Amino acid sequence: MKKHEHRIASPKRYPIMKKEAHYIIKLGSGPHSKKDGIPLLLLMRDLLGISKTRKEAEKVLNSGKISIDKRVIKDVKFPVGLMDSMSVLDDEYRFLYNTHGDVKLIKIDDKESAIKLCKIKDKSLIKKGKLQLHLHDGRNLLVDSNKYKPGDSIVISLPNQEIKKHLPCKKGMLVYITDGKHIGEIAEIFDFIEFPGSNPDKVILKLNEDKFETLKKYIFVIGESKPELNLGEIYDN
């Protein structure tokens, strides 16, 4: 299996210069897919500037001073993705996208780094009638209640993954847009547009006095009257 991929063909969200070199590190296995994840090395080197080379990054990682969602990571290829909390030396960050679709690491405090927003992608019934939630970051959580639905969000504690709050995907809730023309914006759910068959459902969102449509799969419920987590100033460059 190839250890690198062509830089020019890497995802647009990668914080790199496309024509600076021929190859780039390949995303490793982990909680986020190639579509959603970014190798930890790129965040350390190209975004935070705490290392200049892969060798320097590996030295920092081997010291145990980098953790993702309160778990020490030592793999430069580890995929980091949306809403992950990242402890780097003495600083804490949250992984987001700004309104240009670029990766934005916002600074957060210790309290914020110990909780996380997760979107429920799907759920399934397993042995002994238990329900299992499948979350956007690859987690699978067992729950007793059937109140959780795909599209809803939950606030969990880290690292023990205890559910602290349930945020249903319904009218009036605040959402963060994760893809499309309005990526990085925060808006309120005004209404839903459901289509029969395989056509993707849409949602009408309200931002101030303006209304616009986007695909339902692009929204991430973040709170009711205000976001449950600090999303920082995500609107700048």
C-alpha positions in Angstrom: 0.0 0.0 0.0 1.3 3.4 -0.9 2.4 5.6 2.0 1.8 8.9 0.2 -0.6 10.4 -2.3 -0.2 13.1 -4.9 -0.4 16.5 -3.3 -2.3 18.1 -6.2 -5.1 15.5 -5.8 -5.4 15.9 -2.0 -8.8 17.2 -0.7 -9.4 20.9 -1.0 -9.7 21.4 2.8 -6.1 20.3 3.5 -4.2 23.4 4.8 -1.3 23.0 2.3 0.1 24.5 -0.9 -1.0 22.2 -3.7 2.1 22.8 -5.9 4.8 23.0 -3.2 5.8 19.4 -3.5 4.8 16.3 -5.4 3.6 14.0 -2.6 1.8 14.3 0.7 1.3 11.9 3.6 -1.5 9.5 3.3 -4.4 9.5 5.8 -4.2 6.6 8.2 -7.0 4.6 9.6 -9.0 6.0 12.5 -12.3 7.7 13.5 -12.7 9.9 10.3 -12.8 8.8 6.7 -10.7 10.2 3.9 -13.6 12.5 3.0 -13.8 14.0 6.5 -10.4 13.6 8.1 -7.0 15.3 7.9 -3.7 13.7 8.9 -2.4 15.0 12.2 0.9 15.9 10.7 -0.6 18.6 8.4 -2.3 20.3 11.4 1.0 20.2 13.4 3.2 21.4 10.6 1.1 23.4 8.1 -1.5 25.0 10.4 0.0 25.3 13.9 3.7 25.4 12.9 4.9 23.4 15.9 7.1 21.3 13.6 8.8 21.8 10.3 9.3 18.2 9.3 7.7 14.8 9.8 10.7 13.8 11.9 10.1 16.8 14.3 6.4 16.0 14.4 7.1 12.4 15.3 9.4 13.5 18.1 6.7 15.7 19.6 4.1 12.9 19.3 6.4 10.3 20.9 6.7 12.6 23.9 3.0 12.1 24.6 2.2 15.8 24.5 -0.5 15.6 21.8 -4.0 14.1 22.4 -7.2 14.0 20.4 -10.4 13.8 22.4 -8.4 13.2 25.6 -6.5 10.3 24.0 -2.8 10.4 23.5 -1.9 10.0 19.8 1.5 9.1 18.4 0.7 8.5 14.7 1.4 11.4 12.3 -1.2 9.9 9.9 -4.0 9.8 12.5 -7.2 11.4 11.0 -8.5 14.5 12.8 -11.9 15.8 12.0 -14.9 18.0 12.7 -15.6 18.8 16.4 -12.5 16.9 17.6 -10.8 18.5 20.6 -7.0 18.7 20.2 -4.5 19.1 23.1 -1.2 20.4 21.8 1.5 21.0 24.4 -0.3 23.5 26.8 -3.0 24.6 24.4 -6.5 23.3 23.6 -8.2 23.5 20.2 -11.5 22.6 18.5 -11.5 21.4 14.8 -14.0 23.4 12.7 -14.4 24.8 9.2 -14.7 28.6 8.4 -17.0 30.1 5.8 -14.4 29.5 3.1 -14.4 25.8 3.8 -10.9 25.9 5.3 -9.9 24.1 8.5 -10.1 26.4 11.5 -8.6 25.3 14.9 -10.1 27.6 17.5 -8.6 27.9 21.0 -10.8 26.5 23.8 -10.3 26.1 27.6 -9.8 22.9 29.6 -13.5 22.6 30.4 -14.5 22.8 26.7 -11.9 20.2 25.7 -13.6 17.7 28.1 -16.9 17.7 26.1 -17.7 17.2 22.5 -20.7 17.5 20.1 -21.4 14.4 18.1 -23.9 14.0 15.3 -25.9 10.8 15.1 -25.4 9.3 11.6 -27.4 6.2 12.2 -28.6 3.7 14.8 -29.1 0.0 15.0 -30.6 -2.7 17.2 -28.1 -5.2 18.6 -28.2 -8.2 20.9 -30.5 -8.2 24.0 -32.6 -5.3 22.5 -29.9 -2.7 23.0 -29.7 0.3 20.7 -26.4 1.5 19.3 -25.8 5.0 18.1 -23.3 5.5 15.2 -21.7 8.9 15.5 -20.0 11.1 12.9 -16.6 10.5 14.4 -16.7 6.8 14.2 -17.9 6.2 17.8 -20.6 3.6 18.6 -22.5 4.2 21.9 -25.1 2.0 23.5 -28.2 3.6 24.8 -31.4 2.5 26.5 -33.8 5.1 25.1 -35.2 5.1 21.6 -35.5 8.9 21.7 -32.3 9.4 19.7 -32.7 9.8 15.9 -30.3 10.1 13.0 -29.6 13.8 12.4 -29.8 14.6 16.1 -26.7 15.6 18.1 -25.5 14.7 21.6 -23.0 16.3 23.9 -20.7 13.7 25.4 -18.0 13.9 28.1 -14.4 12.9 27.3 -12.8 10.5 27.6 -15.6 8.4 29.3 -18.2 9.1 26.5 -21.1 9.8 28.9 -24.1 11.5 27.2 -24.7 14.9 28.8 -27.3 16.3 26.6 -29.6 15.4 23.6 -30.1 18.0 20.9 -33.0 16.9 18.5 -33.0 17.9 14.9 -36.2 20.0 14.9 -37.5 23.4 14.0 -36.0 26.3 15.9 -32.7 24.5 16.7 -29.3 26.1 15.8 -27.2 24.3 13.3 -23.7 24.5 12.0 -23.4 23.9 8.2 -20.6 21.4 7.4 -20.6 21.5 3.6 -22.0 23.2 0.5 -22.3 26.9 -0.3 -23.0 28.0 3.3 -20.3 25.9 5.0 -19.2 27.3 8.3 -22.3 29.4 8.9 -24.6 29.1 11.9 -28.3 29.3 11.2 -31.7 28.3 12.7 -33.9 25.4 11.3 -37.0 27.0 9.8 -38.6 24.0 8.1 -37.9 20.6 6.4 -38.3 19.5 2.8 -38.7 15.8 2.4 -38.5 14.1 -0.9 -39.7 10.5 -1.8 -37.3 7.9 -3.0 -33.6 8.4 -3.3 -33.7 12.2 -3.6 -31.9 13.8 -0.7 -34.0 15.7 1.9 -33.4 19.4 2.3 -33.9 21.9 5.1 -34.8 25.6 5.1 -32.6 27.6 7.3 -33.0 31.1 8.7 -30.0 33.5 9.3 -31.1 36.8 10.6 -34.0 37.7 8.3 -32.8 35.7 5.3 -33.9 32.1 4.4 -32.0 29.6 2.3 -32.0 25.9 1.5 -29.3 23.3 2.0 -29.2 19.5 2.1 -30.3 18.1 5.4 -27.1 16.0 5.6 -25.1 19.2 5.7 -26.5 20.4 9.0 -25.1 19.7 12.4 -27.3 20.6 15.4 -25.3 22.6 17.9 -27.9 24.0 20.4 -31.2 25.6 20.9 -30.9 29.3 21.8 -27.1 29.3 21.6 -24.4 26.8 20.7 -23.6 24.2 23.4 -19.9 24.6 22.7 -17.6 27.6 22.0 -17.3 27.8 18.2 -15.1 30.9 18.3 -14.7 33.4 15.5 -15.2 31.0 12.6 -16.1 33.7 10.1 -12.6 35.1 9.5 -10.0 34.0 7.0 
